[in-house]
C-alpha cells in the first residue's frame, strides 16, 4: 500500500505504508495510512458515517474429548454493513444547491431541467455540451443535449429572467438589505454597455 499524489499529470509516491497478506493486516495498514493523511489544520466534514469492521467466525476447537461440550460449528465469514465502493458523486452538494434554489423561490418555474442547468453552471461554468458531465459528477442523470437546448429556448420565451429577478428582489427585500446594489457586467457585455448600466444605477 502506498500514498501517492498527482503532480503535473503524473503520479508521485509520497509514502510506502507497507504490504498486507490478510484482511487484518490490510485494516492495520489502512488505519496507518489514514493517520499519515490527517492534517490537523484541515477541517473534517462529519457525515455521521462510521466504518464497520469485518466480522469473522470463531475458530472451531480441535476435536476429541474435553471438559466442555463441543462448540457449535463456526459460521461463515461475513461483513457487517460496509461494502466496496461502486461509485462516487457529489450528491450532497447538489442537494444543498437545490435547497437554495427552492428557498429563493425559483422552483416556481416548475422546470427541473433548468434547475439542473443552473446548479451545473454554479458548480462549474462550462459549455452546455459539457453540462451533462458536471451533472453526472453531482449524482444526477442529465437530460439529453437536445432537451437542454430546448430548455434554454423555453427560458427565453417564458421570460425566466424577469421572473427570477422579481423573486430575487422579493427575497432580498424580505431577508436582506437592498439599500446598496452593485451590478457588474464586465464579463458579459462590451465596455460601452458597462458605462450605460452604471449610469442607470447611479441615476447620473
MDTraj code that builds the backbone (N, CA, C; nanometers):
import mdtraj as md
import numpy as np

residues = "UNK UNK UNK UNK UNK UNK UNK UNK UNK UNK UNK UNK UNK UNK UNK UNK UNK UNK UNK UNK UNK UNK UNK UNK UNK UNK UNK UNK UNK UNK UNK UNK UNK UNK UNK UNK UNK UNK UNK UNK UNK UNK UNK UNK UNK UNK UNK UNK UNK UNK UNK UNK UNK UNK UNK UNK UNK UNK UNK UNK UNK UNK UNK UNK UNK UNK UNK UNK UNK UNK UNK UNK UNK UNK UNK UNK UNK UNK UNK UNK UNK UNK UNK UNK UNK UNK UNK UNK UNK UNK UNK UNK UNK UNK UNK UNK UNK UNK UNK UNK UNK UNK UNK UNK UNK UNK UNK UNK UNK UNK UNK UNK UNK UNK UNK UNK UNK UNK UNK UNK UNK UNK UNK UNK UNK UNK UNK UNK UNK UNK UNK UNK UNK UNK UNK UNK UNK UNK UNK UNK UNK UNK UNK UNK UNK UNK UNK UNK UNK UNK UNK UNK UNK UNK UNK UNK UNK UNK UNK UNK UNK UNK UNK UNK UNK UNK UNK UNK UNK UNK UNK UNK UNK UNK UNK UNK UNK UNK UNK UNK UNK UNK UNK UNK UNK UNK UNK UNK UNK UNK UNK UNK UNK UNK UNK UNK UNK UNK UNK UNK UNK UNK UNK UNK".split()
xyz = np.array([
    [0.0850, -0.1176, 0.0000],
    [0.0000, 0.0000, 0.0000],
    [0.0891, 0.1234, 0.0000],
    [0.0533, 0.2194, -0.0850],
    [0.1317, 0.3408, -0.0977],
    [0.0397, 0.4621, -0.0972],
    [0.0920, 0.5756, -0.0538],
    [0.0233, 0.7042, -0.0624],
    [0.0872, 0.7814, -0.1770],
    [0.0050, 0.8263, -0.2711],
    [0.0575, 0.8930, -0.3899],
    [-0.0188, 1.0222, -0.4132],
    [0.0413, 1.1119, -0.4891],
    [-0.0247, 1.2351, -0.5308],
    [0.0018, 1.2569, -0.6794],
    [-0.0880, 1.3315, -0.7430],
    [-0.0735, 1.3619, -0.8847],
    [-0.0120, 1.5013, -0.8996],
    [0.0983, 1.5072, -0.9712],
    [0.1692, 1.6318, -0.9952],
    [0.1925, 1.6454, -1.1452],
    [0.1366, 1.7509, -1.2039],
    [0.1515, 1.7783, -1.3472],
    [0.1129, 1.6571, -1.4318],
    [0.0048, 1.5943, -1.3936],
    [-0.0454, 1.4818, -1.4719],
    [0.0234, 1.3500, -1.4435],
    [0.1234, 1.3484, -1.3576],
    [0.1945, 1.2253, -1.3248],
    [0.1754, 1.1870, -1.1792],
    [0.2001, 1.0633, -1.1490],
    [0.1830, 1.0128, -1.0131],
    [0.3165, 1.0077, -0.9418],
    [0.3201, 1.0585, -0.8184],
    [0.4421, 1.0576, -0.7382],
    [0.4140, 0.9880, -0.6055],
    [0.4958, 0.8880, -0.5720],
    [0.4803, 0.8143, -0.4471],
    [0.5302, 0.9007, -0.3318],
    [0.4415, 0.9264, -0.2341],
    [0.4774, 1.0081, -0.1191],
    [0.5265, 0.9218, -0.0031],
    [0.4603, 0.8092, 0.0195],
    [0.4951, 0.7237, 0.1339],
    [0.4569, 0.5802, 0.1014],
    [0.5459, 0.4873, 0.1332],
    [0.5152, 0.3451, 0.1232],
    [0.4704, 0.2977, 0.2605],
    [0.3439, 0.2600, 0.2728],
    [0.2868, 0.2236, 0.4020],
    [0.3234, 0.0812, 0.4397],
    [0.3197, -0.0109, 0.3440],
    [0.3523, -0.1495, 0.3737],
    [0.2763, -0.2448, 0.2840],
    [0.2925, -0.3732, 0.3100],
    [0.2264, -0.4777, 0.2326],
    [0.1421, -0.5639, 0.3252],
    [0.0302, -0.6131, 0.2733],
    [-0.0617, -0.6941, 0.3541],
    [-0.0906, -0.8249, 0.2829],
    [-0.0957, -0.9325, 0.3610],
    [-0.1289, -1.0638, 0.3059],
    [-0.2669, -1.1102, 0.3521],
    [-0.3186, -1.0491, 0.4586],
    [-0.4504, -1.0852, 0.5098],
    [-0.5344, -0.9594, 0.5251],
    [-0.6653, -0.9788, 0.5426],
    [-0.7533, -0.8636, 0.5589],
    [-0.7260, -0.7910, 0.6892],
    [-0.6818, -0.8635, 0.7923],
    [-0.6473, -0.7991, 0.9186],
    [-0.5277, -0.7057, 0.9009],
    [-0.4253, -0.7540, 0.8291],
    [-0.3091, -0.6691, 0.8031],
    [-0.3472, -0.5498, 0.7173],
    [-0.4393, -0.5699, 0.6214],
    [-0.4851, -0.4605, 0.5371],
    [-0.5557, -0.3533, 0.6201],
    [-0.6362, -0.3966, 0.7177],
    [-0.7029, -0.3000, 0.8048],
    [-0.6043, -0.2162, 0.8831],
    [-0.4969, -0.2807, 0.9325],
    [-0.3946, -0.2070, 1.0073],
    [-0.3271, -0.1044, 0.9177],
    [-0.2966, -0.1452, 0.7939],
    [-0.2306, -0.0532, 0.7009],
    [-0.3220, 0.0624, 0.6634],
    [-0.4502, 0.0351, 0.6460],
    [-0.5445, 0.1421, 0.6132],
    [-0.5520, 0.2446, 0.7251],
    [-0.5536, 0.1973, 0.8489],
    [-0.5582, 0.2891, 0.9625],
    [-0.4306, 0.3709, 0.9713],
    [-0.3171, 0.3068, 0.9428],
    [-0.1910, 0.3799, 0.9443],
    [-0.1877, 0.4849, 0.8340],
    [-0.2416, 0.4507, 0.7155],
    [-0.2449, 0.5458, 0.6039],
    [-0.3352, 0.6645, 0.6359],
    [-0.4496, 0.6371, 0.7009],
    [-0.5376, 0.7477, 0.7397],
    [-0.4673, 0.8427, 0.8349],
    [-0.3895, 0.7877, 0.9270],
    [-0.3157, 0.8718, 1.0197],
    [-0.2135, 0.9589, 0.9494],
    [-0.1472, 0.9034, 0.8473],
    [-0.0486, 0.9805, 0.7719],
    [-0.1130, 1.0902, 0.6894],
    [-0.2378, 1.0680, 0.6460],
    [-0.3061, 1.1655, 0.5611],
    [-0.3747, 1.2750, 0.6410],
    [-0.3922, 1.2543, 0.7718],
    [-0.4615, 1.3537, 0.8524],
    [-0.3809, 1.4822, 0.8602],
    [-0.4541, 1.5943, 0.8469],
    [-0.3936, 1.7272, 0.8578],
    [-0.4675, 1.8022, 0.9677],
    [-0.4029, 1.8316, 1.0815],
    [-0.4725, 1.8997, 1.1924],
    [-0.5315, 2.0336, 1.1515],
    [-0.4744, 2.0983, 1.0482],
    [-0.5222, 2.2299, 1.0075],
    [-0.6422, 2.2217, 0.9143],
    [-0.6760, 2.1021, 0.8716],
    [-0.7866, 2.0866, 0.7758],
    [-0.9107, 2.0388, 0.8493],
    [-1.0221, 2.1066, 0.8240],
    [-1.1477, 2.0677, 0.8852],
    [-1.1997, 1.9379, 0.8272],
    [-1.2853, 1.8714, 0.9016],
    [-1.3431, 1.7441, 0.8593],
    [-1.4940, 1.7577, 0.8557],
    [-1.5549, 1.7147, 0.7463],
    [-1.6995, 1.7160, 0.7334],
    [-1.7563, 1.5907, 0.7980],
    [-1.8321, 1.6097, 0.9053],
    [-1.8898, 1.4974, 0.9778],
    [-2.0173, 1.4533, 0.9077],
    [-2.0120, 1.3390, 0.8410],
    [-2.1278, 1.2864, 0.7695],
    [-2.2038, 1.1847, 0.8526],
    [-2.1579, 1.1594, 0.9760],
    [-2.2272, 1.0643, 1.0612],
    [-2.2137, 0.9203, 1.0146],
    [-2.1060, 0.8891, 0.9429],
    [-2.0842, 0.7538, 0.8918],
    [-1.9644, 0.6942, 0.9628],
    [-1.9835, 0.5824, 1.0263],
    [-1.8760, 0.5148, 1.0969],
    [-1.8420, 0.3851, 1.0228],
    [-1.7132, 0.3591, 0.9976],
    [-1.6765, 0.2342, 0.9317],
    [-1.7078, 0.1148, 1.0205],
    [-1.7488, 0.0041, 0.9600],
    [-1.7793, -0.1170, 1.0368],
    [-1.6760, -0.2241, 1.0034],
    [-1.6170, -0.2844, 1.1057],
    [-1.5129, -0.3847, 1.0802],
    [-1.5732, -0.5134, 1.0270],
    [-1.4885, -0.5906, 0.9616],
    [-1.5324, -0.7204, 0.9116],
    [-1.5495, -0.8178, 1.0282],
    [-1.6539, -0.8962, 1.0222],
    [-1.6838, -0.9936, 1.1275],
    [-1.6395, -1.1314, 1.0817],
    [-1.5579, -1.1968, 1.1628],
    [-1.5073, -1.3306, 1.1320],
    [-1.5689, -1.4319, 1.2279],
    [-1.5931, -1.5531, 1.1755],
    [-1.6430, -1.6591, 1.2611],
    [-1.5356, -1.7087, 1.3560],
    [-1.5758, -1.7630, 1.4694],
    [-1.4804, -1.8148, 1.5666],
    [-1.4170, -1.9436, 1.5143],
    [-1.2946, -1.9684, 1.5578],
    [-1.2239, -2.0895, 1.5166],
    [-1.2851, -2.2095, 1.5889],
    [-1.3137, -2.3149, 1.5154],
    [-1.3699, -2.4358, 1.5758],
    [-1.2613, -2.5060, 1.6568],
    [-1.2852, -2.5400, 1.7837],
    [-1.1825, -2.6084, 1.8642],
    [-1.1513, -2.7464, 1.8084],
    [-1.0321, -2.7932, 1.8403],
    [-0.9906, -2.9254, 1.7915],
    [-1.0822, -3.0334, 1.8477],
    [-1.1008, -3.1394, 1.7702],
    [-1.1896, -3.2474, 1.8123],
    [-1.1322, -3.3276, 1.9283],
    [-1.2142, -3.4177, 1.9794],
    [-1.1672, -3.5005, 2.0900],
    [-1.2359, -3.4611, 2.2191],
    [-1.2302, -3.5502, 2.3177],
    [-1.2984, -3.5234, 2.4455],
    [-1.2342, -3.4072, 2.5184],
    [-1.3134, -3.3404, 2.5979],
    [-1.2652, -3.2275, 2.6754],
    [-1.3532, -3.2062, 2.7960],
    [-1.3258, -3.1016, 2.8683],
    [-1.4039, -3.0717, 2.9871],
    [-1.5406, -3.0138, 2.9537],
    [-1.5542, -2.9564, 2.8343],
    [-1.6793, -2.8920, 2.7972],
    [-1.7359, -2.9577, 2.6725],
    [-1.8668, -2.9386, 2.6531],
    [-1.9298, -2.9904, 2.5319],
    [-1.8701, -2.9231, 2.4100],
    [-1.8741, -2.9955, 2.3014],
    [-1.8205, -2.9410, 2.1763],
    [-1.9003, -2.8183, 2.1351],
    [-1.8317, -2.7150, 2.0906],
    [-1.8977, -2.5913, 2.0484],
    [-1.9648, -2.6120, 1.9133],
    [-2.0631, -2.5247, 1.8858],
    [-2.1287, -2.5284, 1.7557],
    [-2.0294, -2.4884, 1.6481],
    [-2.0425, -2.5466, 1.5288],
    [-1.9510, -2.5067, 1.4202],
    [-1.9612, -2.3568, 1.3943],
    [-1.8467, -2.2996, 1.3679],
    [-1.8442, -2.1556, 1.3415],
    [-1.9120, -2.1262, 1.2091],
    [-1.9822, -2.0150, 1.2061],
    [-2.0491, -1.9736, 1.0828],
    [-1.9492, -1.9181, 0.9834],
    [-1.9912, -1.9034, 0.8605],
    [-1.9009, -1.8485, 0.7571],
    [-1.8699, -1.7022, 0.7842],
    [-1.7577, -1.6585, 0.7332],
    [-1.7187, -1.5180, 0.7497],
    [-1.8208, -1.4289, 0.6817],
    [-1.8484, -1.3177, 0.7446],
    [-1.9450, -1.2241, 0.6867],
    [-1.8960, -1.0828, 0.7079],
    [-1.9560, -0.9901, 0.6378],
    [-1.9194, -0.8496, 0.6509],
    [-2.0391, -0.7737, 0.7059],
    [-2.0166, -0.7010, 0.8115],
    [-2.1253, -0.6330, 0.8810],
    [-2.1361, -0.4894, 0.8316],
    [-2.2225, -0.4666, 0.7360],
    [-2.2543, -0.3306, 0.6947],
    [-2.1740, -0.2781, 0.5775],
    [-2.0430, -0.2635, 0.5925],
    [-1.9651, -0.1957, 0.4901],
    [-1.9490, -0.2828, 0.3663],
    [-1.9256, -0.2202, 0.2548],
    [-1.9075, -0.2914, 0.1286],
    [-1.8097, -0.2163, 0.0403],
    [-1.7935, -0.2630, -0.0792],
    [-1.6987, -0.1987, -0.1694],
    [-1.7622, -0.0765, -0.2349],
    [-1.6787, 0.0178, -0.2708],
    [-1.7254, 0.1405, -0.3345],
    [-1.7497, 0.1127, -0.4827],
    [-1.8704, 0.1393, -0.5278],
    [-1.9039, 0.1157, -0.6691],
    [-1.9156, 0.2462, -0.7460],
    [-1.9107, 0.3597, -0.6770],
    [-1.9174, 0.4873, -0.7469],
    [-1.9111, 0.6015, -0.6473],
    [-1.8726, 0.7182, -0.6949],
    [-1.8675, 0.8375, -0.6110],
    [-1.9340, 0.9528, -0.6840],
    [-1.9967, 1.0401, -0.6091],
    [-2.0543, 1.1607, -0.6671],
    [-2.0685, 1.2655, -0.5581],
    [-2.1071, 1.3854, -0.5981],
    [-2.1225, 1.4968, -0.5047],
    [-2.2701, 1.5269, -0.4838],
    [-2.3458, 1.4249, -0.4486],
    [-2.4904, 1.4403, -0.4340],
    [-2.5255, 1.5354, -0.3203],
    [-2.4434, 1.5385, -0.2153],
    [-2.4689, 1.6298, -0.1044],
    [-2.4622, 1.7751, -0.1529],
    [-2.3643, 1.8043, -0.2384],
    [-2.3507, 1.9390, -0.2936],
    [-2.4718, 1.9742, -0.3786],
    [-2.5173, 1.8806, -0.4623],
    [-2.6348, 1.9070, -0.5460],
    [-2.7571, 1.9348, -0.4591],
    [-2.7780, 1.8535, -0.3565],
    [-2.8942, 1.8720, -0.2694],
    [-2.8887, 2.0072, -0.1984],
    [-2.7691, 2.0496, -0.1583],
    [-2.7559, 2.1786, -0.0903],
    [-2.7918, 2.2940, -0.1843],
    [-2.7415, 2.2885, -0.3071],
    [-2.7708, 2.3950, -0.4031],
    [-2.9173, 2.3918, -0.4467],
    [-2.9737, 2.2720, -0.4578],
    [-3.1158, 2.2615, -0.4911],
    [-3.2007, 2.3225, -0.3799],
    [-3.1562, 2.3080, -0.2549],
    [-3.2269, 2.3699, -0.1437],
    [-3.2250, 2.5215, -0.1517],
    [-3.1113, 2.5783, -0.1925],
    [-3.1021, 2.7235, -0.2098],
    [-3.1929, 2.7685, -0.3245],
    [-3.1926, 2.6921, -0.4330],
    [-3.2777, 2.7216, -0.5486],
    [-3.4246, 2.7304, -0.5052],
    [-3.4654, 2.6363, -0.4219],
    [-3.6036, 2.6349, -0.3733],
    [-3.6295, 2.7480, -0.2752],
    [-3.5333, 2.7735, -0.1851],
    [-3.5502, 2.8785, -0.0851],
    [-3.5660, 3.0159, -0.1495],
    [-3.5033, 3.0372, -0.2637],
    [-3.5154, 3.1647, -0.3344],
    [-3.6453, 3.1757, -0.4132],
    [-3.7203, 3.0665, -0.4193],
    [-3.8472, 3.0693, -0.4898],
    [-3.8391, 3.0318, -0.6352],
    [-3.7203, 2.9911, -0.6819],
    [-3.7024, 2.9624, -0.8237],
    [-3.7759, 2.8367, -0.8679],
    [-3.8133, 2.7511, -0.7716],
    [-3.8876, 2.6314, -0.8099],
    [-4.0260, 2.6664, -0.8620],
    [-4.0656, 2.7938, -0.8482],
    [-4.1921, 2.8385, -0.9061],
    [-4.1944, 2.8284, -1.0571],
    [-4.0774, 2.8145, -1.1189],
    [-4.0708, 2.7949, -1.2637],
    [-4.1253, 2.6584, -1.3042],
    [-4.1146, 2.5604, -1.2129],
    [-4.1612, 2.4259, -1.2449],
    [-4.0810, 2.3611, -1.3561],
    [-3.9528, 2.3912, -1.3623],
    [-3.8672, 2.3413, -1.4710],
    [-3.7446, 2.2735, -1.4097],
    [-3.7499, 2.1413, -1.3968],
    [-3.6419, 2.0667, -1.3323],
    [-3.5136, 2.0692, -1.4133],
    [-3.5245, 2.0630, -1.5458],
    [-3.4048, 2.0645, -1.6303],
    [-3.3335, 2.1988, -1.6173],
    [-3.4101, 2.3071, -1.6141],
    [-3.3500, 2.4396, -1.5968],
    [-3.2781, 2.4481, -1.4623],
    [-3.3408, 2.3942, -1.3569],
    [-3.2762, 2.3934, -1.2259],
    [-3.1431, 2.3194, -1.2308],
    [-3.1416, 2.2033, -1.2959],
    [-3.0182, 2.1255, -1.3059],
    [-2.9106, 2.2036, -1.3809],
    [-2.9498, 2.2739, -1.4862],
    [-2.8527, 2.3516, -1.5637],
    [-2.7972, 2.4672, -1.4807],
    [-2.8814, 2.5296, -1.4005],
    [-2.8350, 2.6388, -1.3143],
    [-2.7339, 2.5859, -1.2132],
    [-2.7651, 2.4743, -1.1499],
    [-2.6747, 2.4181, -1.0495],
    [-2.5430, 2.3752, -1.1137],
    [-2.5505, 2.3138, -1.2304],
    [-2.4277, 2.2738, -1.3002],
    [-2.3422, 2.3948, -1.3330],
    [-2.4056, 2.5048, -1.3703],
    [-2.3320, 2.6265, -1.4043],
    [-2.2664, 2.6874, -1.2818],
    [-2.3333, 2.6793, -1.1670],
    [-2.2757, 2.7315, -1.0429],
    [-2.1539, 2.6490, -1.0015],
    [-2.1651, 2.5160, -1.0136],
    [-2.0563, 2.4280, -0.9728],
    [-1.9364, 2.4421, -1.0651],
    [-1.9616, 2.4424, -1.1945],
    [-1.8509, 2.4527, -1.2917],
    [-1.8997, 2.5254, -1.4164],
    [-1.8643, 2.6539, -1.4321],
    [-1.9065, 2.7278, -1.5517],
    [-1.8433, 2.6689, -1.6772],
    [-1.9184, 2.5922, -1.7504],
    [-1.8676, 2.5254, -1.8685],
    [-1.9732, 2.5323, -1.9781],
    [-1.9475, 2.4678, -2.0889],
    [-2.0396, 2.4744, -2.2022],
    [-2.1633, 2.3896, -2.1767],
    [-2.2670, 2.4153, -2.2556],
    [-2.3895, 2.3359, -2.2447],
    [-2.3611, 2.1902, -2.2793],
    [-2.2723, 2.1682, -2.3728],
    [-2.2389, 2.0321, -2.4136],
    [-2.1723, 1.9549, -2.3006],
    [-2.1025, 2.0262, -2.2132],
    [-2.0297, 1.9617, -2.1034],
    [-2.1113, 1.9589, -1.9743],
    [-2.2301, 2.0187, -1.9757],
    [-2.3109, 2.0246, -1.8543],
    [-2.3520, 1.8856, -1.8069],
    [-2.3717, 1.7932, -1.9013],
    [-2.4085, 1.6572, -1.8637],
    [-2.3040, 1.5908, -1.7771],
    [-2.1756, 1.6146, -1.8074],
    [-2.0680, 1.5561, -1.7269],
    [-2.0713, 1.6114, -1.5851],
    [-2.0924, 1.7416, -1.5720],
    [-2.0974, 1.8036, -1.4393],
    [-2.2131, 1.7454, -1.3588],
    [-2.3282, 1.7290, -1.4230],
    [-2.4441, 1.6750, -1.3518],
    [-2.4217, 1.5301, -1.3104],
    [-2.3548, 1.4528, -1.3949],
    [-2.3247, 1.3142, -1.3564],
    [-2.2305, 1.3112, -1.2371],
    [-2.1349, 1.4047, -1.2315],
    [-2.0457, 1.4139, -1.1154],
    [-2.1235, 1.4493, -0.9894],
    [-2.2383, 1.5153, -1.0062],
    [-2.3217, 1.5538, -0.8926],
    [-2.4243, 1.4468, -0.8576],
    [-2.4172, 1.3320, -0.9255],
    [-2.5086, 1.2232, -0.8950],
    [-2.6419, 1.2324, -0.9653],
    [-2.6518, 1.3176, -1.0678],
    [-2.7769, 1.3342, -1.1411],
    [-2.7700, 1.2624, -1.2752],
    [-2.8866, 1.2218, -1.3247],
    [-2.8964, 1.1691, -1.4611],
    [-2.9367, 1.2864, -1.5498],
    [-2.8446, 1.3388, -1.6312],
    [-2.8750, 1.4606, -1.7065],
    [-2.9723, 1.4351, -1.8211],
    [-3.0442, 1.5405, -1.8574],
    [-3.1291, 1.5343, -1.9759],
    [-3.0404, 1.5310, -2.0998],
    [-3.0973, 1.4967, -2.2119],
    [-3.0203, 1.4919, -2.3363],
    [-2.9807, 1.6330, -2.3776],
    [-2.8815, 1.6405, -2.4637],
    [-2.8345, 1.7710, -2.5113],
    [-2.9466, 1.8460, -2.5831],
    [-3.0267, 1.7742, -2.6611],
    [-3.1385, 1.8380, -2.7326],
    [-3.2396, 1.8961, -2.6337],
    [-3.2656, 1.8233, -2.5254],
    [-3.3594, 1.8733, -2.4239],
    [-3.3039, 1.9967, -2.3547],
    [-3.1726, 1.9977, -2.3291],
    [-3.1110, 2.1152, -2.2680],
    [-3.1252, 2.2370, -2.3585],
    [-3.1042, 2.2184, -2.4881],
    [-3.1179, 2.3305, -2.5811],
    [-3.2613, 2.3810, -2.5838],
    [-3.3579, 2.2899, -2.5828],
    [-3.4978, 2.3324, -2.5814],
    [-3.5311, 2.4063, -2.4516],
    [-3.4657, 2.3665, -2.3418],
    [-3.4892, 2.4322, -2.2139],
    [-3.4427, 2.5770, -2.2173],
    [-3.3291, 2.6023, -2.2811],
    [-3.2806, 2.7401, -2.2926],
    [-3.3770, 2.8237, -2.3762],
    [-3.4302, 2.7657, -2.4835],
    [-3.5298, 2.8372, -2.5633],
    [-3.6566, 2.8654, -2.4835],
    [-3.6972, 2.7677, -2.4032],
    [-3.8154, 2.7849, -2.3193],
    [-3.7915, 2.8919, -2.2129],
    [-3.6686, 2.9014, -2.1621],
    [-3.6363, 3.0030, -2.0618],
    [-3.6481, 3.1425, -2.1209],
    [-3.6058, 3.1575, -2.2462],
    [-3.6159, 3.2891, -2.3107],
    [-3.7609, 3.3233, -2.3413],
    [-3.8343, 3.2275, -2.3964],
    [-3.9737, 3.2531, -2.4322],
    [-4.0610, 3.2751, -2.3092],
    [-4.0304, 3.2042, -2.2013],
    [-4.1093, 3.2156, -2.0793],
    [-4.0671, 3.3291, -1.9885],
    [-3.9721, 3.4115, -2.0335],
    [-3.9235, 3.5260, -1.9561],
    [-3.8784, 3.4840, -1.8159],
    [-3.7991, 3.3770, -1.8119],
    [-3.7472, 3.3297, -1.6834],
    [-3.6660, 3.4385, -1.6138],
    [-3.5924, 3.5167, -1.6929],
    [-3.5044, 3.6178, -1.6341],
    [-3.5847, 3.7195, -1.5526],
    [-3.6958, 3.7674, -1.6076],
    [-3.7769, 3.8659, -1.5364],
    [-3.8389, 3.8049, -1.4111],
    [-3.8839, 3.6816, -1.4219],
    [-3.9473, 3.6170, -1.3068],
    [-3.8456, 3.5921, -1.1951],
    [-3.7255, 3.5484, -1.2340],
    [-3.6212, 3.5237, -1.1342],
    [-3.5774, 3.6539, -1.0683],
    [-3.5673, 3.7626, -1.1478],
    [-3.5298, 3.8918, -1.0908],
    [-3.6332, 3.9368, -0.9880],
    [-3.7606, 3.9136, -1.0176],
    [-3.8664, 3.9500, -0.9227],
    [-3.8533, 3.8721, -0.7934],
    [-3.8285, 3.7406, -0.8033],
    [-3.8130, 3.6579, -0.6839],
    [-3.6903, 3.6978, -0.6035],
    [-3.5820, 3.7338, -0.6741],
    [-3.4601, 3.7767, -0.6047],
    [-3.4862, 3.9044, -0.5248],
    [-3.5589, 3.9988, -0.5864],
    [-3.5884, 4.1236, -0.5162],
    [-3.6789, 4.0979, -0.3965],
    [-3.7779, 4.0116, -0.4145],
    [-3.8672, 3.9793, -0.3030],
    [-3.7905, 3.9165, -0.1879],
    [-3.6980, 3.8257, -0.2204],
    [-3.6186, 3.7603, -0.1156],
    [-3.5287, 3.8612, -0.0459],
    [-3.4626, 3.9481, -0.1246],
    [-3.3707, 4.0452, -0.0664],
    [-3.4452, 4.1468, 0.0186],
    [-3.5624, 4.1906, -0.0265],
    [-3.6375, 4.2910, 0.0487],
    [-3.6968, 4.2331, 0.1768],
    [-3.7139, 4.1005, 0.1795],
    [-3.7702, 4.0370, 0.2989],
    [-3.6625, 3.9965, 0.3983],
    [-3.5526, 3.9375, 0.3474],
    [-3.4493, 3.8813, 0.4349],
    [-3.3162, 3.9543, 0.4276],
    [-3.3052, 4.0594, 0.3479],
    [-3.1752, 4.1241, 0.3323],
    [-3.1858, 4.2749, 0.3325],
    [-3.0811, 4.3400, 0.2800],
    [-3.0730, 4.4856, 0.2750],
    [-3.0498, 4.5268, 0.1301],
    [-3.1415, 4.6024, 0.0727],
    [-3.1302, 4.6436, -0.0672],
    [-3.0992, 4.7924, -0.0788],
    [-3.0372, 4.8498, 0.0261],
    [-3.0026, 4.9912, 0.0201],
    [-2.8871, 5.0169, -0.0755],
    [-2.8083, 4.9137, -0.1047],
    [-2.6955, 4.9279, -0.1965],
    [-2.6977, 4.8127, -0.2952],
    [-2.6919, 4.8472, -0.4241],
    [-2.6923, 4.7455, -0.5285],
    [-2.5687, 4.7641, -0.6141],
    [-2.4887, 4.6589, -0.6290],
    [-2.3707, 4.6601, -0.7153],
    [-2.3975, 4.5693, -0.8344],
    [-2.3738, 4.6204, -0.9517],
    [-2.4060, 4.5452, -1.0730],
    [-2.2854, 4.5458, -1.1646],
    [-2.2298, 4.4283, -1.1909],
    [-2.1083, 4.4164, -1.2721],
    [-2.1388, 4.3315, -1.3938],
    [-2.1186, 4.3882, -1.5127],
    [-2.1439, 4.3130, -1.6360],
    [-2.0191, 4.3092, -1.7242],
    [-1.9028, 4.3264, -1.6641],
    [-1.7803, 4.3344, -1.7443],
    [-1.7490, 4.2038, -1.8159],
    [-1.7961, 4.0905, -1.7646],
    [-1.7660, 3.9632, -1.8300],
    [-1.8765, 3.9195, -1.9242],
    [-1.9811, 4.0027, -1.9385],
    [-2.0947, 3.9637, -2.0233],
    [-2.1103, 4.0566, -2.1430],
    [-2.1089, 4.1879, -2.1187],
    [-2.1315, 4.2848, -2.2251],
    [-2.0045, 4.3633, -2.2556],
    [-2.0012, 4.4302, -2.3713],
    [-1.8856, 4.5177, -2.4028],
    [-1.8757, 4.6309, -2.3026],
    [-1.7588, 4.6943, -2.2990],
    [-1.7348, 4.8003, -2.2020],
    [-1.8282, 4.9194, -2.2233],
    [-1.8706, 4.9440, -2.3460],
    [-1.9610, 5.0566, -2.3696],
    [-2.0920, 5.0380, -2.2959],
    [-2.1350, 4.9118, -2.2789],
    [-2.2594, 4.8862, -2.2072],
    [-2.2417, 4.9007, -2.0575],
    [-2.1182, 4.8809, -2.0100],
    [-2.0943, 4.8924, -1.8661],
    [-2.1210, 5.0341, -1.8195],
    [-2.0746, 5.1324, -1.8985],
    [-2.0997, 5.2706, -1.8620],
    [-2.2468, 5.3032, -1.8579],
    [-2.3223, 5.2502, -1.9542],
    [-2.4662, 5.2740, -1.9557],
    [-2.5320, 5.2142, -1.8335],
    [-2.4929, 5.0884, -1.7987],
    [-2.5511, 5.0227, -1.6831],
    [-2.5175, 5.0964, -1.5541],
    [-2.3941, 5.1487, -1.5457],
    [-2.3536, 5.2196, -1.4259],
    [-2.4321, 5.3483, -1.4090],
    [-2.4489, 5.4232, -1.5197],
    [-2.5224, 5.5478, -1.5111],
    [-2.6672, 5.5259, -1.4722],
    [-2.7275, 5.4169, -1.5255],
    [-2.8664, 5.3913, -1.4947],
    [-2.8861, 5.3536, -1.3480],
    [-2.7840, 5.2927, -1.2875],
    [-2.7960, 5.2562, -1.1469],
    [-2.7702, 5.3732, -1.0543],
    [-2.6744, 5.4594, -1.0932],
    [-2.6407, 5.5719, -1.0063],
    [-2.7339, 5.6906, -1.0286],
    [-2.8087, 5.6857, -1.1387],
    [-2.9017, 5.7960, -1.1656],
    [-2.8355, 5.9131, -1.2333],
    [-2.7124, 5.8987, -1.2798],
    [-2.6432, 6.0080, -1.3466],
    [-2.6616, 6.0005, -1.4961],
])
top = md.Topology()
chain = top.add_chain()
for i, resn in enumerate(residues, 1):
    res = top.add_residue(resn, chain, resSeq=i)
    for name in ("N", "CA", "C"):
        top.add_atom(name, md.element.get_by_symbol(name[0]), res)
traj = md.Trajectory(xyz[None], top)
